Amino acid sequence: MCIPTRGALGPKMMHALRLAVVLLILARCAAGQEPDPMDAVCKSNPIPADKVIVAEFQSELCSPPLTKNAWDTVAPIDGTVTCSESKSISASANVAQLMFCEKVHSDKCPRRPDGTPNATVLRAPVSCYAIAQTTWNVNISRHCVSPSFSLGENEVVVGFTNLESCEKEHGNFFGGKQSQNTAFVRTVNRQQTAVFSCAGPPLNGPYGKLLWANEIIVRRLHSDYCDLFIHGAQLNALVTLVIHARPAKNQTICYGTPMINTEFKPQFTHDWVVYPKVMQQDVYDEMCGGQTGINNGVRIIDPPNPNFKTHRPTPWD
């Protein structure tokens, strides 16, 4: 604790000295102040699902000693600069809905040996699109939504807004309900990473596209930036994952994933998934959202075939 000491001086000199010492010590204390303990995480521990890394620092409570052995974390908002390079599939909605937008340099994050940017700005889709107009390497585009609107194989919708410049033509997409008329789209690597996207037709899967035969829904959640007028708007976003083998034991697959037949080809249904010759059980899993206690997914309960590689959770960007 920083406490100034008292000197044996005259009243005026004592007052002036005390004031100078207090100001100096307060400045030093502020400069060396550690993050709030509630936000500090040892590097050996997992990051809370609702937070992201914004700085590294040295903590007496973490090891190894005398090193920058801890992370400072915050609940992110639009514009938060993070040292994180990926998100966990279980990241809270406040983290999942924000995009990794432009790369930047930060003196609070670990430096890269090659000197390239060591941090990324998390942004809402509309904010990231605005940045993309002045920064060439930001991955986002904007499209008016109409019945003819379509997505490429590796494109996903990550947010919506309303613009006067986009004609409101797609109300019939959602049974005549009002909806937002402009989509923000980004290109992803569906083969190698888990993918966040807005939900929508067809079949309340990823907006505007069908899941691949070996793609499963592992998360349903709410995003402030996805369409608020679609059916089930409280779960208007999802995270999908491509698996390159049979699903692992205890893997939960959310309802809405394609039903897979013995040839591993999709037969799309509205609310269930079947993997033949794999024991499974209908369950409630908070990752799949919805009302607590109401079944919302299928859990694989028998060991996978030893001839297949088991799936491991994959970070996503």
Sequence and secondary structure as in RCSB ss.txt:
>XXXX:A:sequence
MCIPTRGALGPKMMHALRLAVVLLILARCAAGQEPDPMDAVCKSNPIPADKVIVAEFQSELCSPPLTKNAWDTVA
PIDGTVTCSESKSISASANVAQLMFCEKVHSDKCPRRPDGTPNATVLRAPVSCYAIAQTTWNVNISRHCVSPSFS
LGENEVVVGFTNLESCEKEHGNFFGGKQSQNTAFVRTVNRQQTAVFSCAGPPLNGPYGKLLWANEIIVRRLHSDY
CDLFIHGAQLNALVTLVIHARPAKNQTICYGTPMINTEFKPQFTHDWVVYPKVMQQDVYDEMCGGQTGINNGVRI
IDPPNPNFKTHRPTPWD
>XXXX:A:secstr
       S  HHHHHHHHHHHHHHHHHHHHHT    TTTEEETTS   TT EEEEEE  TTSSSTTS  EEEEE 
  TT EE    B TT  HHHHTSEEEEEE  TTS   TT    EEEEE HHHHHHHHTT TT   EEEE  TT  
  TTEEEEEEE  TTS    GGGGTT     EEEEEE  TTTS EEEEEETTTTEETTS   TTEEEEEEE  TT
S SSSTTGGG EEEEEE SSS  TT EEETTS EE TTS EE  SS    TTS EEEE  GGG SSTTS  EEEE
 S   TTS       B 
